[in-house]
Amino acid sequence: MKKKLIDSIMISVLATLLTAGIAMLFVDTKSDWYLSLNQPSFQPRGWVFGVVWGILYILYGVTLTLAQINTASSKVYGLFLLQSVLNISWCLFYFTLHLLYSGLAIIIAYLVVTYLTARKLYDYSKIGAYLFIPQGIWLIIALILNYSTILLN
């Protein structure tokens, strides 16, 4: 059991760092394009995004570890992978390609996949499923910010 736990943690840390690292390659909040956008008045300060995403990535890693310890189905891992792809895609489409509408569609898909992951994970780890609630809330906020930015620009 101890080896399985250590292996699960290592895989989860690697998957989480890989997702976060690739996503961050596409984020540039100091670009002329981004700075020229009219932002909604309720947009959080920049540091808030780093703190929140840091927490969400930790929760993602914990839930992935819980899935492995409880021998979740391959469907659960596929949903985790899809979440990672959507996370990276949003950063690419929004910050690098400047496609706000595509970013909005990606956030909607990401929110749906987060819900589906939590629902499927619930069969293996109720705690793991509940740990996705903050991500769902944050994605709703991101969806509102993305949509508001579209309206203002």
DSSP file with accessible surface (Angstrom, degrees, kcal/mol):
  #  RESIDUE AA STRUCTURE BP1 BP2  ACC     N-H-->O    O-->H-N    N-H-->O    O-->H-N    TCO  KAPPA ALPHA  PHI   PSI    X-CA   Y-CA   Z-CA
    1    1 A M     >        0   0  162      0, 0.0     4,-2.3     0, 0.0     5,-0.2   0.000 360.0 360.0 360.0 -39.6    0.0    0.0    0.0
    2    2 A K  H  >  +     0   0  162      1,-0.2     4,-2.5     2,-0.2     5,-0.2   0.915 360.0  48.3 -64.3 -41.9    2.8    2.4    0.9
    3    3 A K  H  > S+     0   0  144      2,-0.2     4,-2.9     1,-0.2     5,-0.2   0.915 110.8  51.5 -63.8 -41.1    4.5    1.9   -2.5
    4    4 A K  H  > S+     0   0   79      2,-0.2     4,-2.6     1,-0.2    -2,-0.2   0.917 110.4  49.3 -62.7 -40.1    1.2    2.4   -4.3
    5    5 A L  H  X S+     0   0   68     -4,-2.3     4,-2.7     2,-0.2    -2,-0.2   0.945 112.8  46.1 -64.6 -46.4    0.7    5.7   -2.4
    6    6 A I  H  X S+     0   0   86     -4,-2.5     4,-2.6     1,-0.2    -2,-0.2   0.933 114.4  47.8 -63.4 -45.3    4.1    7.0   -3.2
    7    7 A D  H  X S+     0   0   68     -4,-2.9     4,-2.5     1,-0.2     5,-0.2   0.917 112.1  50.5 -60.6 -42.2    3.7    6.0   -6.9
    8    8 A S  H  X S+     0   0    4     -4,-2.6     4,-2.5    -5,-0.2    -2,-0.2   0.915 111.0  48.0 -63.5 -43.2    0.3    7.7   -7.0
    9    9 A I  H  X S+     0   0   71     -4,-2.7     4,-2.9     2,-0.2     5,-0.2   0.931 111.8  50.0 -63.8 -44.3    1.6   10.9   -5.5
   10   10 A M  H  X S+     0   0  123     -4,-2.6     4,-2.5     1,-0.2    -2,-0.2   0.925 112.6  46.3 -61.6 -44.8    4.6   11.0   -7.9
   11   11 A I  H  X S+     0   0   91     -4,-2.5     4,-2.9     2,-0.2     5,-0.2   0.926 114.1  48.8 -63.2 -42.6    2.3   10.4  -10.9
   12   12 A S  H  X S+     0   0    1     -4,-2.5     4,-2.6    -5,-0.2     5,-0.2   0.914 111.6  48.0 -65.4 -43.8   -0.1   13.1   -9.7
   13   13 A V  H  X S+     0   0   72     -4,-2.9     4,-2.9     2,-0.2     5,-0.3   0.941 114.1  47.5 -62.3 -45.6    2.6   15.6   -9.0
   14   14 A L  H  X S+     0   0  121     -4,-2.5     4,-2.6    -5,-0.2    -2,-0.2   0.943 113.6  46.6 -61.5 -47.5    4.1   15.0  -12.4
   15   15 A A  H  X S+     0   0   29     -4,-2.9     4,-2.3     1,-0.2    -1,-0.2   0.906 115.3  47.0 -62.2 -41.3    0.7   15.3  -14.2
   16   16 A T  H  X S+     0   0   13     -4,-2.6     4,-2.8    -5,-0.2     5,-0.2   0.935 113.8  46.0 -68.3 -46.2   -0.2   18.4  -12.3
   17   17 A L  H  X S+     0   0  114     -4,-2.9     4,-3.0    -5,-0.2     5,-0.2   0.886 112.3  52.1 -64.5 -37.7    3.1   20.1  -12.9
   18   18 A L  H  X S+     0   0  105     -4,-2.6     4,-2.5    -5,-0.3     5,-0.3   0.940 112.3  45.4 -62.9 -46.7    3.1   19.2  -16.6
   19   19 A T  H  X S+     0   0   10     -4,-2.3     4,-2.5    -5,-0.2    -2,-0.2   0.955 117.2  43.6 -61.4 -50.5   -0.4   20.6  -17.0
   20   20 A A  H  X S+     0   0   18     -4,-2.8     4,-2.5     1,-0.2    -2,-0.2   0.915 114.5  50.6 -62.9 -43.1    0.4   23.8  -15.1
   21   21 A G  H  X S+     0   0   41     -4,-3.0     4,-1.0    -5,-0.2    -1,-0.2   0.921 112.9  43.9 -63.6 -45.5    3.8   24.2  -16.8
   22   22 A I  H >X S+     0   0   62     -4,-2.5     3,-0.7    -5,-0.2     4,-0.6   0.932 113.4  52.0 -66.1 -43.3    2.4   23.8  -20.4
   23   23 A A  H >< S+     0   0    0     -4,-2.5     3,-1.6    -5,-0.3     4,-0.4   0.925 106.2  54.2 -58.4 -43.5   -0.6   26.1  -19.6
   24   24 A M  H >< S+     0   0  113     -4,-2.5     3,-0.8     1,-0.3    -1,-0.2   0.747  92.9  71.6 -66.9 -21.3    1.7   28.8  -18.3
   25   25 A L  H << S+     0   0  137     -4,-1.0    -1,-0.3    -3,-0.7    -2,-0.2   0.792 103.8  42.7 -60.6 -26.7    3.7   28.8  -21.5
   26   26 A F  T << S+     0   0   55     -3,-1.6     2,-0.5    -4,-0.6    -1,-0.2   0.496  92.8  97.2 -99.2  -6.2    0.7   30.4  -23.2
   27   27 A V    <   +     0   0   36     -3,-0.8     2,-0.3    -4,-0.4    65,-0.1  -0.767  37.4 161.9 -93.0 124.2   -0.2   33.0  -20.5
   28   28 A D    >   +     0   0   81     -2,-0.5     3,-0.9     1,-0.1     6,-0.3  -0.801   8.8 171.0-140.8  95.1    1.1   36.5  -20.9
   29   29 A T  T 3  S+     0   0   63     -2,-0.3    -1,-0.1     1,-0.2    17,-0.0   0.415  79.4  59.2 -85.5   4.6   -0.7   39.1  -18.8
   30   30 A K  T 3  S+     0   0  163      4,-0.1    -1,-0.2     5,-0.0     2,-0.0   0.328  77.3 118.9-111.6   6.1    1.9   41.8  -19.8
   31   31 A S  S <> S-     0   0   22     -3,-0.9     4,-2.7     1,-0.1     5,-0.2  -0.327  74.4-119.5 -71.0 154.3    1.4   41.6  -23.5
   32   32 A D  H  > S+     0   0  143      1,-0.2     4,-1.5     2,-0.2    -1,-0.1   0.895 114.3  53.8 -58.3 -40.9    0.2   44.7  -25.3
   33   33 A W  H  > S+     0   0   56      2,-0.2     4,-0.6     1,-0.2     3,-0.3   0.955 111.3  43.1 -60.0 -50.8   -2.9   42.9  -26.5
   34   34 A Y  H >4 S+     0   0   32     -6,-0.3     3,-1.2     1,-0.2    -2,-0.2   0.922 113.6  51.0 -64.1 -43.3   -3.9   41.8  -23.0
   35   35 A L  H 3< S+     0   0  116     -4,-2.7    -1,-0.2     1,-0.3    -2,-0.2   0.765 105.8  57.6 -66.6 -23.2   -3.2   45.2  -21.5
   36   36 A S  H 3< S+     0   0   81     -4,-1.5    -1,-0.3    -3,-0.3    -2,-0.2   0.622  84.7 105.1 -82.6 -11.8   -5.3   46.9  -24.1
   37   37 A L  S << S-     0   0   17     -3,-1.2     2,-0.6    -4,-0.6   116,-0.1  -0.424  76.2-123.5 -69.7 140.4   -8.4   44.8  -23.2
   38   38 A N        -     0   0   95    111,-0.2   114,-0.2    -2,-0.1    -1,-0.1  -0.770  34.6-156.2 -78.9 120.5  -11.2   46.5  -21.3
   39   39 A Q        -     0   0   55     -2,-0.6   106,-0.0     1,-0.1   110,-0.0  -0.731  21.9 -98.5 -99.6 150.0  -11.6   44.4  -18.2
   40   40 A P    >   -     0   0    8      0, 0.0     3,-1.8     0, 0.0    -1,-0.1  -0.320  31.7-119.2 -63.3 149.5  -14.7   44.1  -16.1
   41   41 A S  T 3  S+     0   0  127      1,-0.3    -2,-0.0     0, 0.0     0, 0.0   0.752 112.5  55.9 -63.4 -22.7  -14.7   46.3  -13.0
   42   42 A F  T 3  S+     0   0  113      2,-0.0    -1,-0.3   103,-0.0   103,-0.1   0.331  75.2 130.1 -94.4   9.8  -15.0   43.2  -10.8
   43   43 A Q    <   -     0   0   42     -3,-1.8     3,-0.1     1,-0.1    -4,-0.0  -0.433  61.2-120.1 -65.6 129.7  -11.9   41.5  -12.2
   44   44 A P        -     0   0   37      0, 0.0    -1,-0.1     0, 0.0     5,-0.1  -0.245  35.7 -89.0 -64.9 158.7   -9.7   40.3   -9.4
   45   45 A R    >>  -     0   0  191      1,-0.1     3,-1.3     3,-0.0     4,-0.8  -0.280  42.7-104.7 -64.1 156.2   -6.2   41.6   -9.1
   46   46 A G  H >> S+     0   0   61      1,-0.3     4,-1.1     2,-0.2     3,-0.7   0.843 117.1  58.9 -54.6 -41.3   -3.5   39.6  -11.0
   47   47 A W  H 3> S+     0   0  174      1,-0.2     4,-2.1     2,-0.2    -1,-0.3   0.805  95.1  66.3 -63.1 -26.7   -2.0   37.9   -7.9
   48   48 A V  H <> S+     0   0   33     -3,-1.3     4,-3.1     1,-0.2     5,-0.3   0.902  96.9  54.5 -62.1 -39.3   -5.4   36.4   -7.1
   49   49 A F  H <X S+     0   0   51     -4,-0.8     4,-2.8    -3,-0.7     5,-0.3   0.913 108.0  48.8 -61.8 -43.1   -5.3   34.2  -10.2
   50   50 A G  H  X S+     0   0   54     -4,-1.1     4,-2.1     2,-0.2    -1,-0.2   0.917 114.1  45.4 -63.0 -43.1   -1.9   32.8   -9.3
   51   51 A V  H  X S+     0   0   75     -4,-2.1     4,-2.3     2,-0.2    -2,-0.2   0.951 115.7  45.7 -65.9 -48.6   -3.0   32.0   -5.7
   52   52 A V  H  X S+     0   0   31     -4,-3.1     4,-2.9     1,-0.2    -2,-0.2   0.941 114.7  46.4 -62.9 -47.8   -6.3   30.4   -6.8
   53   53 A W  H  X S+     0   0   54     -4,-2.8     4,-2.8    -5,-0.3     5,-0.2   0.883 109.6  55.8 -64.6 -34.8   -4.8   28.4   -9.6
   54   54 A G  H  X S+     0   0   32     -4,-2.1     4,-1.9    -5,-0.3    -1,-0.2   0.943 111.1  43.8 -58.9 -46.2   -2.0   27.2   -7.3
   55   55 A I  H  X S+     0   0   91     -4,-2.3     4,-2.6     2,-0.2    -2,-0.2   0.923 113.3  51.3 -63.9 -44.4   -4.7   25.9   -4.9
   56   56 A L  H  X S+     0   0    5     -4,-2.9     4,-2.6     1,-0.2    -2,-0.2   0.890 108.5  51.2 -64.0 -37.9   -6.7   24.4   -7.7
   57   57 A Y  H  X S+     0   0   31     -4,-2.8     4,-2.4     2,-0.2    -1,-0.2   0.892 109.6  50.6 -66.2 -38.1   -3.7   22.6   -9.0
   58   58 A I  H  X S+     0   0  116     -4,-1.9     4,-2.5    -5,-0.2    -2,-0.2   0.949 112.0  47.0 -62.5 -45.9   -2.9   21.2   -5.6
   59   59 A L  H  X S+     0   0   34     -4,-2.6     4,-2.8     1,-0.2     5,-0.2   0.891 109.9  54.1 -62.6 -38.4   -6.5   20.0   -5.3
   60   60 A Y  H  X S+     0   0   11     -4,-2.6     4,-2.4     2,-0.2    -1,-0.2   0.938 109.9  47.2 -59.6 -46.8   -6.3   18.5   -8.8
   61   61 A G  H  X S+     0   0   11     -4,-2.4     4,-2.3     1,-0.2    -2,-0.2   0.902 112.1  49.8 -63.0 -40.8   -3.2   16.5   -7.7
   62   62 A V  H  X S+     0   0   61     -4,-2.5     4,-2.7     2,-0.2    -2,-0.2   0.931 111.8  47.7 -64.2 -44.8   -4.9   15.3   -4.5
   63   63 A T  H  X S+     0   0    0     -4,-2.8     4,-2.3     1,-0.2    -2,-0.2   0.896 110.7  51.6 -66.2 -36.9   -8.0   14.2   -6.4
   64   64 A L  H  X S+     0   0   13     -4,-2.4     4,-2.1    -5,-0.2    -1,-0.2   0.915 110.3  49.5 -65.1 -39.7   -5.8   12.4   -8.9
   65   65 A T  H  X S+     0   0   17     -4,-2.3     4,-2.8     2,-0.2     5,-0.2   0.934 110.2  50.4 -62.7 -44.9   -4.0   10.6   -6.1
   66   66 A L  H  X S+     0   0   40     -4,-2.7     4,-2.0     1,-0.2    -2,-0.2   0.888 108.4  53.2 -61.4 -37.6   -7.3    9.6   -4.5
   67   67 A A  H  <>S+     0   0    0     -4,-2.3     5,-2.4     1,-0.2    -1,-0.2   0.927 111.7  45.3 -62.8 -42.8   -8.5    8.2   -7.8
   68   68 A Q  H ><5S+     0   0   23     -4,-2.1     3,-1.6     3,-0.2    -2,-0.2   0.919 111.2  51.2 -68.6 -42.8   -5.3    6.1   -8.1
   69   69 A I  H 3<5S+     0   0   36     -4,-2.8    -1,-0.2     1,-0.3    -2,-0.2   0.881 114.0  45.3 -61.9 -36.2   -5.4    4.8   -4.6
   70   70 A N  T 3<5S-     0   0   71     -4,-2.0    -1,-0.3    -5,-0.2    -2,-0.2   0.235 113.4-120.0 -93.2  13.1   -9.0    3.8   -5.0
   71   71 A T  T < 5 -     0   0   96     -3,-1.6    -3,-0.2     1,-0.1    -2,-0.1   0.926  39.2-162.9  49.4  58.8   -8.3    2.2   -8.4
   72   72 A A      < -     0   0    8     -5,-2.4    -1,-0.1     1,-0.1    49,-0.1  -0.215  23.7 -91.1 -66.0 162.6  -10.7    4.4  -10.4
   73   73 A S    >>  -     0   0   30     47,-0.2     4,-1.3     1,-0.1     3,-0.8  -0.232  33.3-107.9 -72.6 163.5  -11.9    3.4  -13.8
   74   74 A S  H 3> S+     0   0   99      1,-0.2     4,-2.4     2,-0.2     5,-0.2   0.792 117.9  66.3 -63.0 -26.2  -10.0    4.4  -17.0
   75   75 A K  H 3> S+     0   0  141      2,-0.2     4,-2.1     1,-0.2    -1,-0.2   0.891  98.1  52.6 -62.4 -38.0  -13.0    6.8  -17.7
   76   76 A V  H <> S+     0   0    0     -3,-0.8     4,-2.3     2,-0.2    -1,-0.2   0.942 110.1  47.1 -63.4 -44.7  -12.0    8.8  -14.7
   77   77 A Y  H  X S+     0   0   77     -4,-1.3     4,-2.5     1,-0.2    -2,-0.2   0.880 109.3  54.5 -66.7 -35.1   -8.4    9.1  -15.9
   78   78 A G  H  X S+     0   0   39     -4,-2.4     4,-2.5     2,-0.2    -1,-0.2   0.900 108.5  49.2 -62.8 -38.6   -9.7   10.1  -19.4
   79   79 A L  H  X S+     0   0   30     -4,-2.1     4,-2.4     2,-0.2    -2,-0.2   0.886 109.3  51.7 -68.9 -37.9  -11.7   12.9  -17.8
   80   80 A F  H  X S+     0   0    4     -4,-2.3     4,-2.1     2,-0.2    -2,-0.2   0.938 111.2  48.2 -60.7 -45.5   -8.6   14.1  -15.8
   81   81 A L  H  X S+     0   0  115     -4,-2.5     4,-2.5     1,-0.2    -2,-0.2   0.923 109.9  51.6 -61.5 -43.3   -6.7   14.1  -19.1
   82   82 A L  H  X S+     0   0   76     -4,-2.5     4,-2.6     1,-0.2    -1,-0.2   0.901 107.1  53.8 -63.0 -38.1   -9.5   16.0  -20.8
   83   83 A Q  H  X S+     0   0    0     -4,-2.4     4,-2.7     2,-0.2    -1,-0.2   0.927 108.9  49.1 -59.8 -44.2   -9.5   18.6  -18.0
   84   84 A S  H  X S+     0   0   10     -4,-2.1     4,-2.5     2,-0.2     5,-0.2   0.926 111.0  49.3 -61.8 -43.9   -5.7   19.1  -18.5
   85   85 A V  H  X S+     0   0   71     -4,-2.5     4,-2.8     1,-0.2    -2,-0.2   0.920 112.9  47.2 -62.3 -42.2   -6.2   19.5  -22.3
   86   86 A L  H  X S+     0   0   22     -4,-2.6     4,-2.6     2,-0.2    -2,-0.2   0.901 110.1  52.9 -68.1 -38.2   -9.0   22.0  -21.8
   87   87 A N  H  X S+     0   0    5     -4,-2.7     4,-1.7    -5,-0.2    -2,-0.2   0.958 114.6  41.2 -59.9 -50.8   -7.0   24.0  -19.2
   88   88 A I  H  X S+     0   0   32     -4,-2.5     4,-2.4     1,-0.2    -2,-0.2   0.916 113.3  54.6 -64.3 -42.4   -4.0   24.3  -21.6
   89   89 A S  H  X S+     0   0   29     -4,-2.8     4,-3.3    -5,-0.2     5,-0.3   0.897 104.7  53.2 -61.6 -41.3   -6.3   25.0  -24.5
   90   90 A W  H  X S+     0   0   48     -4,-2.6     4,-2.9     1,-0.2     5,-0.4   0.949 110.0  47.7 -61.0 -45.4   -8.0   27.9  -22.8
   91   91 A C  H  X>S+     0   0   11     -4,-1.7     4,-1.7    -5,-0.2     5,-1.0   0.920 115.2  46.5 -59.9 -43.5   -4.6   29.5  -22.1
   92   92 A L  I  X>S+     0   0   47     -4,-2.4     5,-2.6     3,-0.2     4,-1.1   0.961 117.7  40.4 -63.1 -52.4   -3.6   29.0  -25.7
   93   93 A F  I  <5S+     0   0   62     -4,-3.3     6,-3.4     3,-0.2    10,-0.2   0.889 123.2  38.7 -69.0 -38.6   -6.8   30.3  -27.3
   94   94 A Y  I  <5S+     0   0    9     -4,-2.9     4,-0.4    -5,-0.3    -3,-0.2   0.978 128.7  23.7 -77.8 -58.3   -7.3   33.2  -24.9
   95   95 A F  I  <5S+     0   0   20     -4,-1.7    -3,-0.2    -5,-0.4    -2,-0.1   0.839 133.1  29.7 -83.1 -35.5   -3.8   34.6  -24.3
   96   96 A T  I  <<S+     0   0   63     -4,-1.1    -3,-0.2    -5,-1.0    -4,-0.1   0.893 130.9  30.1 -94.8 -46.3   -1.8   33.5  -27.3
   97   97 A L  S   <S-     0   0   85     -5,-2.6    -4,-0.2    -6,-0.2    -3,-0.2   0.583  93.6-137.0 -90.6 -11.4   -4.3   33.3  -30.1
   98   98 A H        +     0   0   78     -6,-0.4     2,-1.0    -4,-0.4    -4,-0.2   0.823  50.4 148.4  60.1  37.1   -6.6   36.1  -28.7
   99   99 A L     >  +     0   0   77     -6,-3.4     4,-2.4     1,-0.2    -1,-0.2  -0.765  18.1 174.1-104.7  86.0   -9.7   34.1  -29.5
  100  100 A L  H  > S+     0   0   22     -2,-1.0     4,-2.2     1,-0.2    -1,-0.2   0.867  77.3  50.9 -64.4 -38.8  -12.1   35.2  -26.7
  101  101 A Y  H  > S+     0   0  173      2,-0.2     4,-2.2     1,-0.2    -1,-0.2   0.908 111.5  47.9 -67.5 -40.6  -15.1   33.4  -28.1
  102  102 A S  H  > S+     0   0   47      2,-0.2     4,-2.5     1,-0.2    -2,-0.2   0.907 109.8  54.0 -64.2 -40.1  -13.2   30.1  -28.4
  103  103 A G  H  X S+     0   0    0     -4,-2.4     4,-2.5     1,-0.2    -2,-0.2   0.914 107.2  51.0 -58.4 -41.9  -11.9   30.7  -24.9
  104  104 A L  H  X S+     0   0   25     -4,-2.2     4,-2.2     2,-0.2    -2,-0.2   0.928 109.8  48.9 -62.2 -44.9  -15.5   31.0  -23.7
  105  105 A A  H  X S+     0   0   60     -4,-2.2     4,-2.4     1,-0.2    -1,-0.2   0.902 111.0  51.3 -62.1 -38.5  -16.5   27.8  -25.4
  106  106 A I  H  X S+     0   0   22     -4,-2.5     4,-3.1     1,-0.2    -2,-0.2   0.913 108.1  51.2 -66.5 -41.4  -13.5   26.0  -23.8
  107  107 A I  H  X S+     0   0    3     -4,-2.5     4,-2.7     2,-0.2    -1,-0.2   0.913 109.4  50.9 -62.8 -40.8  -14.4   27.2  -20.4
  108  108 A I  H  X S+     0   0   82     -4,-2.2     4,-2.2     2,-0.2    -2,-0.2   0.947 113.3  45.0 -60.9 -46.2  -17.9   25.9  -20.8
  109  109 A A  H  X S+     0   0   39     -4,-2.4     4,-2.9     1,-0.2     5,-0.2   0.918 112.1  52.6 -63.2 -41.2  -16.6   22.6  -21.9
  110  110 A Y  H  X S+     0   0    7     -4,-3.1     4,-2.5     1,-0.2    -2,-0.2   0.907 108.7  50.1 -61.8 -41.6  -14.0   22.6  -19.0
  111  111 A L  H  X S+     0   0   43     -4,-2.7     4,-2.2     2,-0.2    -1,-0.2   0.932 112.0  47.6 -63.1 -44.0  -16.8   23.3  -16.5
  112  112 A V  H  X S+     0   0   75     -4,-2.2     4,-2.7     1,-0.2    -2,-0.2   0.931 112.8  48.0 -63.3 -44.7  -18.9   20.4  -17.9
  113  113 A V  H  X S+     0   0   12     -4,-2.9     4,-2.8     2,-0.2    -1,-0.2   0.881 108.7  54.6 -67.3 -35.6  -15.9   18.0  -17.8
  114  114 A T  H  X S+     0   0    4     -4,-2.5     4,-2.5    -5,-0.2    -1,-0.2   0.938 110.3  46.7 -61.2 -44.7  -15.1   19.1  -14.3
  115  115 A Y  H  X S+     0   0  136     -4,-2.2     4,-2.8     1,-0.2    -2,-0.2   0.937 113.1  48.5 -61.8 -46.5  -18.6   18.2  -13.2
  116  116 A L  H  X S+     0   0   72     -4,-2.7     4,-2.6     1,-0.2     5,-0.2   0.888 111.1  50.8 -62.9 -38.2  -18.5   14.9  -15.1
  117  117 A T  H  X S+     0   0    0     -4,-2.8     4,-3.1     2,-0.2     5,-0.2   0.942 112.1  46.5 -63.8 -47.3  -15.1   14.0  -13.5
  118  118 A A  H  X S+     0   0   18     -4,-2.5     4,-1.7     1,-0.2    -2,-0.2   0.919 113.4  49.4 -61.3 -43.0  -16.4   14.8  -10.0
  119  119 A R  H  < S+     0   0  160     -4,-2.8     4,-0.5    -5,-0.2    -1,-0.2   0.918 115.6  42.1 -63.6 -43.9  -19.5   12.8  -10.6
  120  120 A K  H >< S+     0   0   66     -4,-2.6     3,-1.0     1,-0.2     4,-0.3   0.895 113.5  52.8 -70.5 -38.7  -17.6    9.8  -11.9
  121  121 A L  H >X S+     0   0    0     -4,-3.1     4,-3.0     1,-0.2     3,-2.3   0.797  91.6  76.8 -66.9 -27.3  -14.9   10.1   -9.2
  122  122 A Y  T 3< S+     0   0   86     -4,-1.7    -1,-0.2     1,-0.3    -2,-0.2   0.829  86.6  60.7 -54.1 -33.2  -17.7   10.0   -6.5
  123  123 A D  T <4 S+     0   0  113     -3,-1.0    -1,-0.3    -4,-0.5    -2,-0.2   0.735 118.1  28.8 -65.6 -22.8  -18.0    6.3   -7.0
  124  124 A Y  T <4 S+     0   0   75     -3,-2.3     2,-0.3    -4,-0.3    -2,-0.2   0.716 137.0  10.4-109.3 -33.5  -14.4    5.9   -6.0
  125  125 A S     X  -     0   0   12     -4,-3.0     4,-2.2     1,-0.1    -1,-0.2  -0.780  50.2-171.2-154.5 104.9  -13.7    8.8   -3.6
  126  126 A K  H  > S+     0   0  114     -2,-0.3     4,-2.4     1,-0.2     5,-0.2   0.912  94.8  52.0 -63.0 -41.2  -16.4   11.1   -2.2
  127  127 A I  H  > S+     0   0  117      1,-0.2     4,-1.8     2,-0.2    -1,-0.2   0.935 108.4  51.3 -60.8 -46.1  -13.7   13.4   -0.8
  128  128 A G  H  4 S+     0   0    0      1,-0.2     4,-0.4     2,-0.2    -1,-0.2   0.912 109.6  50.2 -57.4 -41.6  -12.0   13.6   -4.2
  129  129 A A  H >< S+     0   0    8     -4,-2.2     3,-1.5     1,-0.2    -1,-0.2   0.930 109.8  49.8 -63.5 -43.8  -15.3   14.5   -5.9
  130  130 A Y  H >< S+     0   0  128     -4,-2.4     3,-1.7     1,-0.3    -1,-0.2   0.801  98.2  68.3 -66.6 -27.4  -16.0   17.2   -3.3
  131  131 A L  T 3< S+     0   0   46     -4,-1.8     4,-0.4     1,-0.3    -1,-0.3   0.629  90.3  64.8 -68.6 -10.3  -12.5   18.6   -3.9
  132  132 A F  T <> S+     0   0    6     -3,-1.5     4,-2.4    -4,-0.4    -1,-0.3   0.571  77.8  86.6 -85.4  -9.1  -13.6   19.6   -7.4
  133  133 A I  H <> S+     0   0   94     -3,-1.7     4,-2.6     1,-0.2     5,-0.2   0.940  86.5  50.5 -58.6 -47.6  -16.2   22.1   -6.0
  134  134 A P  H  > S+     0   0   55      0, 0.0     4,-2.8     0, 0.0    -1,-0.2   0.911 110.1  51.2 -58.6 -37.4  -13.7   25.0   -5.8
  135  135 A Q  H  > S+     0   0    5     -4,-0.4     4,-2.7     2,-0.2    -2,-0.2   0.925 109.4  50.1 -64.6 -42.7  -12.6   24.4   -9.4
  136  136 A G  H  X S+     0   0   14     -4,-2.4     4,-1.9     2,-0.2    -1,-0.2   0.930 111.9  47.7 -60.1 -43.9  -16.2   24.4  -10.5
  137  137 A I  H  X S+     0   0   97     -4,-2.6     4,-2.1     1,-0.2    -2,-0.2   0.936 112.8  48.5 -62.4 -45.7  -16.8   27.7   -8.7
  138  138 A W  H  X S+     0   0   21     -4,-2.8     4,-2.9     1,-0.2    -1,-0.2   0.891 108.9  53.3 -64.5 -37.7  -13.6   29.2  -10.1
  139  139 A L  H  X S+     0   0    3     -4,-2.7     4,-2.6     2,-0.2    -1,-0.2   0.870 106.7  52.6 -66.8 -32.8  -14.5   28.1  -13.7
  140  140 A I  H  X S+     0   0   83     -4,-1.9     4,-2.4     2,-0.2    -1,-0.2   0.931 111.0  47.3 -65.6 -42.0  -17.9   29.8  -13.3
  141  141 A I  H  X S+     0   0   66     -4,-2.1     4,-2.7     2,-0.2    -2,-0.2   0.936 112.6  49.1 -62.4 -44.9  -16.1   33.0  -12.3
  142  142 A A  H  X S+     0   0   17     -4,-2.9     4,-3.0     2,-0.2     5,-0.2   0.896 109.3  52.7 -62.0 -39.4  -13.7   32.6  -15.2
  143  143 A L  H  X S+     0   0   43     -4,-2.6     4,-2.8     2,-0.2     5,-0.2   0.938 110.8  46.7 -61.4 -45.4  -16.6   32.1  -17.6
  144  144 A I  H  X S+     0   0   78     -4,-2.4     4,-2.7     2,-0.2    -2,-0.2   0.914 114.1  47.8 -64.4 -41.8  -18.2   35.3  -16.3
  145  145 A L  H  X S+     0   0   11     -4,-2.7     4,-2.4     2,-0.2    -2,-0.2   0.924 112.9  48.1 -64.7 -44.9  -14.9   37.2  -16.7
  146  146 A N  H  X S+     0   0    3     -4,-3.0     4,-2.0     2,-0.2    -2,-0.2   0.940 114.6  45.8 -61.0 -46.9  -14.3   35.8  -20.2
  147  147 A Y  H  X S+     0   0  116     -4,-2.8     4,-2.3    -5,-0.2    -2,-0.2   0.916 112.5  50.7 -63.9 -42.7  -17.9   36.7  -21.3
  148  148 A S  H  X S+     0   0   21     -4,-2.7     4,-2.1     1,-0.2    -1,-0.2   0.888 107.9  52.9 -64.4 -37.7  -17.7   40.2  -19.7
  149  149 A T  H  X S+     0   0    0     -4,-2.4     4,-0.9     1,-0.2    -1,-0.2   0.901 107.7  52.0 -64.5 -39.1  -14.4   40.8  -21.5
  150  150 A I  H >< S+     0   0   15     -4,-2.0     3,-0.8     1,-0.2    -2,-0.2   0.942 110.2  48.4 -59.7 -47.6  -16.1   39.9  -24.8
  151  151 A L  H 3< S+     0   0  112     -4,-2.3    -2,-0.2     1,-0.2    -1,-0.2   0.856 112.2  48.9 -62.6 -35.2  -18.9   42.3  -24.1
  152  152 A L  H 3<        0   0   83     -4,-2.1    -1,-0.2  -114,-0.2    -2,-0.2   0.575 360.0 360.0 -82.8 -10.6  -16.5   45.2  -23.2
  153  153 A N    <<        0   0   89     -4,-0.9    -1,-0.2    -3,-0.8    -2,-0.2   0.208 360.0 360.0-122.5 360.0  -14.3   44.7  -26.3
